[in-house]
C-alpha cells in the first residue's frame, strides 16, 4: 500500500488540481453519488405521484439527462464514470457486503442477458410503441422493477454480478468505454514490492487494478474509484482516444454483439425511421410498404408499424452484412471465423458512440437543454419562467456538427486497419479482407450519404415526422404538434398545441 504518491506522470488525472479532486476526493464522490441517488429516487417517486404527461421532470431526468446526454458524453470522454455513480452500483456495494455472497449460477453468467433486455425490452418497444416507456408512470415502474431485481441479486450473489451480467447497460458501457481517452492503472514501481494488494481488496467487483496495464484491459471496472482511496499508487491516466482498440486484448463476444445490435437499433433504425421517413418519398421505402401491407392482416391500432419494420429491417441488414463480410474476410485471411469476427468487430464501436454525438448535440441545442431545465423547474416547483431552446433546427451553424458521423466512419476504418495487424497475411490479402470486414461501417456511411441525397433531391415531407403512427399507415402524415410551456404556481408543464 502506498499512502502518498508524490511524483505522478504528467497524464495522471489524479495529479491534476481540479480533475484530481473531482475523480479522487472520496468526500466529493460520496456527495455526488448521494445527489444522483436522491434524484433517482425523487424521479421515480414523481412518476408514481404525478403520472400524467404534464410531469416532464421524470421523463427528462431519465431520458434526457441520464440517458442519453450524460452517459453518451462521458463514455466518449472519461469512460464508465456513470457506472461509478450509478444508484444501483452505489447501493449494491453495501447490499453485497452484508449479503449471502453466493456464486451466481452459470446460466445467469451470460452477458447477452443484459444486451437482449436492452435491445428488445427498450429499443424494440421504443419503435413499436413510441413514448411508452417515457410516460412518467411507465418510467417509474420500469426503474422500480430493475431496482428490485438488482437489489435481490446484489444480496444473493458476490462480486457485483448483477452489474457484470444482468444490467441492461453493463456490457454496453464496458464495450463503448474502450473508445474513451482515459484508463485506470497503477504505477509498476510501487506495485512490484506490494504484498497487501489493497487496491484489489477494496474493489467491490473483485478485480485486480494492478493487472490492468499488462492486460490492456480494465475488465469490468466501473471507475467507482474505491481502489484509489485504498492505495495512492493507483493512476487514472489520459491516453490517446481508442488506444486500447489499437492494441491486442482478449476479446469478449458479448461486447462485439452489443456494438452490432446497438448500431442496428439506434444508428441505422433512426436513419431509416426518424431520418428517411421524414423525406417526401417516405412511402417508397421497404419498411413503409411492409407496414402498409401488414396492416391488411394485422390491426396495429395506435402502434407504430413503420417503426417496427424499420427496426426489423435494420437489424436483419446489419447482422447479414457483418456475417457475410466477416466470413469472406476470414477466408481471405485464412483465419477462423470466430477470431476474425470478434477481433475485427470492435471497429464498429465509433459508429454509434461517436457518430451519435451529432444527433445528441443537435438535440441539446434545439430542445433537450430546455426540456431538462423546464423539467427541473416543474419537478421542484421553482418560481421561474419556461426556459427557451438554445437554437432552432433552421439555424445553419448546427450543420457544423453534421461532419461527426463521417469522423466516426474514419475512426472505425482506422481501428479496423490497426486490428488487422493481428493476422498474418500478405498486404494485398489484408486490403481485400479490410473491404469485406468493414461492411457495417460502409453500410453506415452509405446510409448517411443516401439520406443526404434523398433530402437534397426530394426534400422533406410536409409533416415533421412522416408516418410516425402505426394506425396512420405509411400514407397519412402525422399532425404536427408543438410543445407550449404552461406555468402555474411555479410549475411548468408541456401541453400539445
C-alpha positions as CSV (number, residue, x, y, z in Angstrom):
1,X,0.0,0.0,0.0
2,X,1.2,3.5,-0.9
3,X,-0.2,6.2,1.3
4,X,1.0,9.1,-0.7
5,X,2.3,9.2,-4.3
6,X,4.4,12.4,-4.8
7,X,5.6,12.1,-8.3
8,X,2.8,11.3,-10.7
9,X,3.0,11.1,-14.5
10,X,2.0,14.2,-16.4
11,X,-1.0,12.5,-17.9
12,X,-2.3,11.2,-14.5
13,X,-5.6,12.9,-13.8
14,X,-5.2,12.3,-10.0
15,X,-2.2,14.6,-10.1
16,X,-4.1,17.5,-11.7
17,X,-5.5,20.2,-9.3
18,X,-9.2,20.3,-10.4
19,X,-9.7,17.0,-12.1
20,X,-7.8,15.2,-9.4
21,X,-10.3,16.5,-6.8
22,X,-13.3,15.6,-9.0
23,X,-12.2,12.0,-9.6
24,X,-10.3,11.1,-6.4
25,X,-11.7,13.0,-3.5
26,X,-13.8,10.5,-1.7
27,X,-15.9,13.1,0.1
28,X,-16.8,14.8,-3.1
29,X,-17.6,11.5,-4.8
30,X,-19.8,10.5,-1.9
31,X,-21.8,13.7,-2.2
32,X,-22.1,13.2,-5.9
33,X,-23.3,9.7,-5.6
34,X,-25.9,10.7,-2.9
35,X,-27.1,13.5,-5.1
36,X,-27.6,11.2,-8.1
37,X,-29.3,8.7,-5.8
38,X,-31.6,11.4,-4.5
39,X,-32.5,12.5,-8.0
40,X,-33.2,8.9,-9.0
41,X,-35.5,8.2,-6.0
42,X,-37.3,11.5,-6.5
43,X,-37.7,10.9,-10.2
44,X,-39.3,7.5,-9.6
45,X,-41.5,9.0,-6.8
46,X,-42.7,11.7,-9.1
47,X,-43.5,9.1,-11.7
48,X,-46.0,7.5,-9.3
49,X,-47.2,10.6,-7.6
50,X,-47.7,12.6,-10.8
51,X,-48.2,10.0,-13.5
52,X,-49.6,12.3,-16.2
53,X,-47.8,13.7,-19.2
54,X,-47.6,17.1,-17.5
55,X,-44.9,15.6,-15.3
56,X,-42.0,16.5,-17.5
57,X,-39.5,16.1,-14.7
58,X,-39.5,12.2,-14.6
59,X,-39.3,11.9,-18.3
60,X,-36.5,14.3,-18.9
61,X,-34.5,13.3,-15.9
62,X,-34.2,9.7,-17.0
63,X,-34.5,10.0,-20.8
64,X,-32.9,13.4,-21.3
65,X,-30.2,14.0,-18.6
66,X,-29.2,10.5,-17.6
67,X,-29.7,8.9,-21.0
68,X,-28.6,9.9,-23.4
69,X,-26.8,13.2,-22.6
70,X,-24.7,12.2,-19.6
71,X,-24.0,8.6,-20.4
72,X,-23.1,9.1,-24.1
73,X,-20.9,12.2,-23.5
74,X,-19.0,10.6,-20.6
75,X,-18.5,7.3,-22.4
76,X,-16.8,9.1,-25.3
77,X,-14.5,11.0,-22.9
78,X,-13.8,9.7,-19.5
79,X,-15.3,6.2,-19.9
80,X,-17.7,4.4,-17.5
81,X,-18.0,7.2,-14.9
82,X,-21.8,6.9,-14.9
83,X,-21.4,3.3,-13.7
84,X,-19.2,4.7,-10.9
85,X,-22.0,7.0,-9.6
86,X,-25.0,4.7,-10.6
87,X,-27.5,4.4,-7.8
88,X,-27.7,0.7,-8.3
89,X,-24.0,0.1,-8.0
90,X,-23.6,2.6,-5.2
91,X,-26.2,0.9,-3.0
92,X,-25.2,-2.6,-4.4
93,X,-21.8,-2.4,-2.8
94,X,-23.3,-2.2,0.7
95,X,-26.0,-4.8,0.0
96,X,-23.4,-7.2,-1.3
97,X,-21.3,-6.6,1.7
98,X,-24.0,-8.0,4.0
99,X,-25.5,-10.4,1.5
100,X,-25.2,-14.1,1.1
101,X,-22.2,-13.9,-1.3
102,X,-23.1,-16.9,-3.3
103,X,-21.7,-17.7,-6.7
104,X,-24.1,-16.7,-9.5
105,X,-25.4,-19.7,-11.4
106,X,-23.7,-20.3,-14.7
107,X,-27.0,-19.8,-16.6
108,X,-27.1,-16.3,-15.3
109,X,-23.4,-15.6,-16.0
110,X,-24.3,-14.6,-19.6
111,X,-23.6,-11.0,-20.7
112,X,-26.1,-11.5,-23.5
113,X,-28.9,-11.3,-21.0
114,X,-28.4,-7.6,-20.3
115,X,-27.9,-6.9,-24.0
116,X,-31.1,-8.6,-25.1
117,X,-33.1,-6.9,-22.3
118,X,-31.9,-3.5,-23.7
119,X,-32.3,-4.4,-27.4
120,X,-35.8,-6.0,-27.2
121,X,-37.1,-4.6,-23.9
122,X,-36.2,-1.0,-24.6
123,X,-35.5,-0.4,-28.3
124,X,-38.0,-3.0,-29.7
125,X,-40.7,-1.4,-27.5
126,X,-39.5,2.1,-28.4
127,X,-40.1,1.7,-32.1
128,X,-43.3,-0.3,-31.8
129,X,-44.9,1.9,-29.2
130,X,-43.1,5.3,-29.3
131,X,-43.1,7.1,-26.0
132,X,-44.4,4.1,-24.0
133,X,-41.5,3.9,-21.6
134,X,-41.3,7.7,-21.5
135,X,-44.7,8.1,-19.8
136,X,-43.9,9.0,-16.2
137,X,-45.8,6.1,-14.7
138,X,-44.2,3.6,-17.1
139,X,-40.8,5.1,-16.3
140,X,-41.4,4.7,-12.6
141,X,-42.5,1.1,-12.9
142,X,-39.6,0.3,-15.2
143,X,-36.9,1.6,-12.8
144,X,-38.7,0.2,-9.8
145,X,-38.6,-3.3,-11.3
146,X,-35.0,-3.0,-12.4
147,X,-34.0,-1.8,-8.9
148,X,-35.8,-4.7,-7.2
149,X,-34.1,-7.2,-9.4
150,X,-30.7,-5.6,-8.9
151,X,-31.1,-5.5,-5.1
152,X,-32.1,-9.1,-4.9
153,X,-29.1,-10.1,-7.0
154,X,-26.7,-7.9,-5.0
155,X,-27.9,-9.6,-1.9
156,X,-27.7,-13.2,-3.2
157,X,-24.5,-13.1,-5.3
158,X,-21.0,-11.8,-4.8
159,X,-18.7,-9.6,-6.8
160,X,-21.4,-7.3,-8.1
161,X,-22.5,-10.0,-10.5
162,X,-25.7,-8.1,-11.5
163,X,-23.6,-5.3,-13.0
164,X,-21.4,-7.7,-14.9
165,X,-24.1,-9.9,-16.5
166,X,-27.7,-8.6,-16.0
167,X,-27.6,-4.8,-16.1
168,X,-29.1,-3.7,-19.4
169,X,-26.3,-1.2,-20.0
170,X,-23.4,-3.0,-18.2
171,X,-21.8,-4.7,-21.2
172,X,-22.8,-1.8,-23.4
173,X,-20.9,0.7,-21.4
174,X,-17.9,-1.7,-21.0
175,X,-17.7,-2.0,-24.8
176,X,-18.1,1.6,-25.7
177,X,-15.8,2.9,-22.9
178,X,-12.9,1.5,-25.0
179,X,-13.4,4.5,-27.3
180,X,-12.6,7.0,-24.5
181,X,-9.3,8.7,-23.7
182,X,-8.8,7.6,-20.1
183,X,-7.7,4.4,-18.4
184,X,-7.2,3.2,-14.8
185,X,-4.0,1.5,-13.9
186,X,-1.2,1.5,-11.4
187,X,2.5,2.5,-11.0
188,X,4.5,-0.6,-11.6
189,X,7.4,0.5,-9.5
190,X,5.2,0.7,-6.4
191,X,3.2,-2.5,-7.2
192,X,6.3,-4.6,-7.7
193,X,7.0,-4.7,-3.9
194,X,3.4,-4.6,-2.7
195,X,2.3,-7.6,-0.6
196,X,-1.0,-6.3,0.8
197,X,-2.9,-5.8,-2.6
198,X,-5.1,-3.1,-1.0
199,X,-6.4,-1.9,-4.4
200,X,-7.8,-5.4,-5.1
201,X,-9.1,-5.9,-1.6
202,X,-11.0,-2.5,-1.9
203,X,-12.6,-3.4,-5.3
204,X,-16.3,-4.4,-4.9
205,X,-16.1,-6.2,-8.2
206,X,-13.2,-8.5,-7.1
207,X,-10.8,-7.0,-9.8
208,X,-7.1,-6.5,-9.7
209,X,-6.3,-3.0,-10.8
210,X,-2.5,-3.7,-10.7
211,X,-3.1,-6.1,-13.7
212,X,-5.0,-3.7,-15.9
213,X,-1.9,-2.3,-17.7
214,X,-0.4,-5.7,-18.6
215,X,-3.7,-7.0,-19.9
216,X,-4.5,-3.8,-21.8
217,X,-8.0,-4.1,-20.3
218,X,-9.8,-2.7,-17.3
219,X,-12.0,-5.8,-17.1
220,X,-15.4,-4.8,-15.5
221,X,-14.1,-1.7,-13.8
222,X,-16.8,0.9,-13.3
223,X,-14.5,3.7,-12.2
224,X,-16.0,3.7,-8.7
225,X,-12.6,4.9,-7.5
226,X,-12.6,2.8,-4.3
227,X,-9.2,1.3,-5.3
228,X,-7.6,4.8,-5.5
229,X,-8.8,5.6,-1.9
230,X,-7.1,2.3,-0.7
231,X,-3.8,2.9,-2.4
232,X,-2.3,6.1,-3.8
233,X,-0.3,4.1,-6.4
234,X,-3.5,3.8,-8.5
235,X,-3.4,6.1,-11.5
236,X,-6.2,7.4,-13.8
237,X,-4.5,8.5,-17.0
238,X,-5.2,10.4,-20.1
239,X,-4.4,8.3,-23.2
240,X,-4.9,8.5,-26.9
241,X,-8.6,8.0,-27.8
242,X,-9.4,4.4,-28.5
243,X,-5.8,3.4,-27.7
244,X,-7.0,0.1,-26.3
245,X,-8.7,-0.8,-29.5
246,X,-5.4,-0.2,-31.4
247,X,-3.7,-3.0,-29.4
248,X,-4.2,-6.6,-28.6
249,X,-6.5,-7.7,-25.8
250,X,-8.8,-10.6,-25.0
251,X,-12.0,-10.1,-26.9
252,X,-15.4,-10.5,-25.4
253,X,-18.2,-11.9,-27.7
254,X,-21.0,-10.1,-25.9
255,X,-19.2,-6.7,-26.3
256,X,-18.9,-7.1,-30.1
257,X,-22.5,-8.1,-30.4
258,X,-23.6,-5.1,-28.3
259,X,-21.8,-2.9,-30.8
260,X,-23.5,-4.5,-33.8
261,X,-27.0,-4.6,-32.2
262,X,-26.9,-1.0,-30.9
263,X,-25.6,0.2,-34.3
264,X,-28.7,-1.5,-35.8
265,X,-31.1,-0.3,-33.2
266,X,-30.0,3.3,-32.9
267,X,-27.8,4.4,-35.8
268,X,-29.5,2.6,-38.7
269,X,-33.1,2.3,-37.5
270,X,-33.2,6.0,-36.6
271,X,-31.7,6.8,-40.0
272,X,-34.5,4.8,-41.6
273,X,-37.4,5.8,-39.4
274,X,-36.5,9.2,-38.0
275,X,-34.4,10.2,-41.0
276,X,-35.6,8.9,-44.3
277,X,-39.2,8.7,-43.1
278,X,-39.2,12.4,-42.9
279,X,-38.4,12.7,-46.6
280,X,-41.0,13.4,-49.3
281,X,-40.6,9.8,-50.6
282,X,-41.1,8.1,-47.2
283,X,-43.8,5.8,-48.6
284,X,-41.4,4.3,-51.1
285,X,-39.1,2.6,-48.6
286,X,-39.5,-1.1,-47.9
287,X,-40.3,-0.7,-44.2
288,X,-43.2,1.7,-45.0
289,X,-44.5,-0.6,-47.8
290,X,-44.2,-3.7,-45.5
291,X,-46.2,-1.8,-42.8
292,X,-49.0,-0.9,-45.2
293,X,-49.1,-4.5,-46.5
294,X,-49.1,-6.0,-43.0
295,X,-52.0,-3.7,-41.9
296,X,-54.2,-5.6,-44.3
297,X,-54.0,-8.6,-42.0
298,X,-52.9,-7.1,-38.6
299,X,-54.6,-4.3,-36.7
300,X,-51.8,-2.4,-35.2
301,X,-54.1,0.1,-33.6
302,X,-52.1,3.0,-32.3
303,X,-48.8,1.1,-32.5
304,X,-46.1,2.2,-35.0
305,X,-45.9,-0.5,-37.7
306,X,-43.5,1.6,-39.7
307,X,-41.1,1.9,-36.7
308,X,-41.3,-1.8,-36.0
309,X,-40.4,-2.8,-39.6
310,X,-37.7,-0.2,-39.8
311,X,-36.2,-1.8,-36.6
312,X,-36.5,-5.3,-38.1
313,X,-35.0,-4.5,-41.4
314,X,-32.1,-2.5,-39.9
315,X,-31.4,-5.4,-37.6
316,X,-31.5,-8.1,-40.3
317,X,-29.4,-5.9,-42.7
318,X,-26.8,-5.2,-40.0
319,X,-26.3,-8.8,-38.9
320,X,-26.3,-10.0,-42.5
321,X,-23.7,-7.6,-43.8
322,X,-21.5,-8.3,-40.8
323,X,-21.7,-12.1,-41.1
324,X,-21.1,-12.1,-44.9
325,X,-18.3,-9.6,-44.7
326,X,-16.5,-11.3,-41.8
327,X,-17.0,-14.8,-43.4
328,X,-15.3,-13.6,-46.7
329,X,-12.6,-11.8,-44.7
330,X,-11.9,-14.9,-42.6
331,X,-11.4,-16.9,-45.9
332,X,-9.1,-14.3,-47.3
333,X,-7.0,-14.1,-44.2
334,X,-7.1,-17.9,-43.7
335,X,-8.2,-17.5,-40.1
336,X,-11.0,-18.9,-38.1
337,X,-14.4,-17.1,-38.5
338,X,-14.6,-16.6,-34.7
339,X,-11.2,-14.9,-34.5
340,X,-11.9,-12.7,-37.5
341,X,-15.4,-11.7,-36.3
342,X,-14.5,-10.9,-32.7
343,X,-11.1,-9.4,-33.3
344,X,-12.3,-7.0,-36.1
345,X,-15.8,-6.4,-34.7
346,X,-14.5,-3.8,-32.2
347,X,-14.0,-1.4,-35.2
348,X,-17.8,-0.8,-35.1
349,X,-17.5,1.0,-31.7
350,X,-17.3,4.6,-33.1
351,X,-20.5,4.2,-35.3
352,X,-22.9,4.9,-32.5
353,X,-20.9,6.4,-29.7
354,X,-19.1,8.9,-31.9
355,X,-21.5,9.2,-34.8
356,X,-24.4,9.6,-32.4
357,X,-22.9,12.8,-31.0
358,X,-24.1,14.8,-34.0
359,X,-27.7,14.0,-33.2
360,X,-27.1,14.4,-29.4
361,X,-25.6,17.9,-29.9
362,X,-28.4,18.9,-32.3
363,X,-31.0,17.8,-29.8
364,X,-29.3,19.5,-26.9
365,X,-29.4,22.9,-28.6
366,X,-32.8,22.5,-30.2
367,X,-34.8,21.0,-27.4
368,X,-33.0,18.8,-24.8
369,X,-31.5,21.7,-22.8
370,X,-34.8,23.5,-22.5
371,X,-36.7,20.2,-21.7
372,X,-34.2,19.2,-18.9
373,X,-34.3,22.7,-17.4
374,X,-38.0,23.0,-17.6
375,X,-38.3,19.5,-16.2
376,X,-36.3,20.6,-13.1
377,X,-38.4,23.7,-12.8
378,X,-41.5,21.6,-12.8
379,X,-40.2,18.9,-10.5
380,X,-39.0,21.2,-7.8
381,X,-41.7,23.8,-8.2
382,X,-39.3,26.6,-8.9
383,X,-40.5,30.1,-9.4
384,X,-39.1,30.5,-12.9
385,X,-40.4,31.1,-16.3
386,X,-40.0,28.5,-19.1
387,X,-36.5,28.1,-20.5
388,X,-36.3,28.6,-24.2
389,X,-34.4,26.4,-26.7
390,X,-30.8,27.4,-27.4
391,X,-31.2,27.1,-31.1
392,X,-33.7,26.3,-33.9
393,X,-33.5,23.4,-36.3
394,X,-33.2,26.1,-39.0
395,X,-30.0,27.5,-37.6
396,X,-27.3,27.0,-40.2
397,X,-24.5,26.8,-37.7
398,X,-25.8,23.5,-36.4
399,X,-24.7,21.9,-39.6
400,X,-21.2,22.2,-38.4
401,X,-21.8,19.0,-36.4
402,X,-23.0,17.1,-39.4
403,X,-19.4,16.1,-40.0
404,X,-19.3,14.0,-36.8
405,X,-20.8,10.8,-38.4
406,X,-18.1,10.9,-41.0
407,X,-15.4,11.3,-38.4
408,X,-16.9,8.1,-36.8
409,X,-16.6,6.3,-40.1
410,X,-12.9,7.3,-40.5
411,X,-12.3,6.3,-36.9
412,X,-13.9,2.9,-37.4
413,X,-11.8,2.3,-40.5
414,X,-8.7,3.3,-38.6
415,X,-9.4,0.9,-35.8
416,X,-10.1,-1.9,-38.3
417,X,-6.8,-1.2,-40.0
418,X,-4.9,-1.3,-36.7
419,X,-6.7,-4.5,-35.6
420,X,-5.9,-6.2,-38.9
421,X,-2.3,-6.4,-37.7
422,X,-3.4,-9.3,-35.5
423,X,-3.5,-11.5,-38.7
424,X,-0.6,-13.0,-40.6
425,X,-1.3,-12.4,-44.3
426,X,0.1,-10.5,-47.2
427,X,-0.7,-6.8,-47.6
428,X,-3.0,-7.4,-50.6
429,X,-5.0,-10.1,-48.7
430,X,-5.4,-7.7,-45.8
431,X,-6.7,-5.0,-48.1
432,X,-9.2,-7.3,-49.6
433,X,-10.2,-8.6,-46.1
434,X,-10.5,-5.0,-44.9
435,X,-13.0,-4.2,-47.6
436,X,-15.3,-7.0,-46.5
437,X,-14.8,-6.8,-42.8
438,X,-15.7,-3.1,-42.9
439,X,-19.1,-3.9,-44.3
440,X,-21.1,-2.5,-41.4
441,X,-19.0,0.7,-41.4
442,X,-19.6,1.1,-45.1
443,X,-23.3,0.5,-44.7
444,X,-23.5,3.2,-42.0
445,X,-21.6,5.6,-44.3
446,X,-23.8,4.7,-47.3
447,X,-27.0,5.3,-45.2
448,X,-25.8,8.8,-44.2
449,X,-24.8,9.7,-47.8
450,X,-28.1,8.3,-49.2
451,X,-30.1,10.3,-46.6
452,X,-28.3,13.5,-47.7
453,X,-29.1,12.6,-51.3
454,X,-32.8,11.9,-50.7
455,X,-33.4,15.2,-48.8
456,X,-31.4,17.2,-51.4
457,X,-33.3,15.6,-54.3
458,X,-36.8,15.1,-53.0
459,X,-37.0,17.4,-50.0
460,X,-38.7,16.8,-46.6
461,X,-42.2,15.7,-46.1
462,X,-44.8,18.3,-45.3
463,X,-45.3,16.8,-41.8
464,X,-42.4,16.8,-39.3
465,X,-42.4,13.1,-38.8
466,X,-43.9,11.3,-41.7
467,X,-45.9,8.2,-41.0
468,X,-44.9,8.0,-37.3
469,X,-48.0,6.4,-36.1
470,X,-48.9,2.8,-36.8
471,X,-52.7,3.4,-37.2
472,X,-51.9,6.1,-39.8
473,X,-50.1,3.7,-42.0
474,X,-47.3,5.0,-44.3
475,X,-49.5,7.3,-46.3
476,X,-51.1,9.7,-43.8
477,X,-48.7,12.3,-42.3
478,X,-48.9,12.8,-38.5
479,X,-50.2,16.1,-37.3
480,X,-47.6,18.5,-36.3
481,X,-47.5,19.2,-32.6
482,X,-45.6,22.0,-30.9
483,X,-45.0,21.9,-27.2
484,X,-46.1,25.0,-25.3
485,X,-45.0,25.6,-21.7
486,X,-47.6,26.4,-19.2
487,X,-46.5,27.8,-15.9
488,X,-48.8,27.7,-12.8
489,X,-47.8,28.0,-9.2
490,X,-44.1,27.8,-10.0
491,X,-44.5,24.6,-12.1
492,X,-44.1,24.3,-15.8
493,X,-45.7,21.6,-17.8
494,X,-45.9,21.0,-21.6
495,X,-49.2,21.0,-23.4
496,X,-49.6,20.0,-27.0
497,X,-50.9,22.5,-29.4
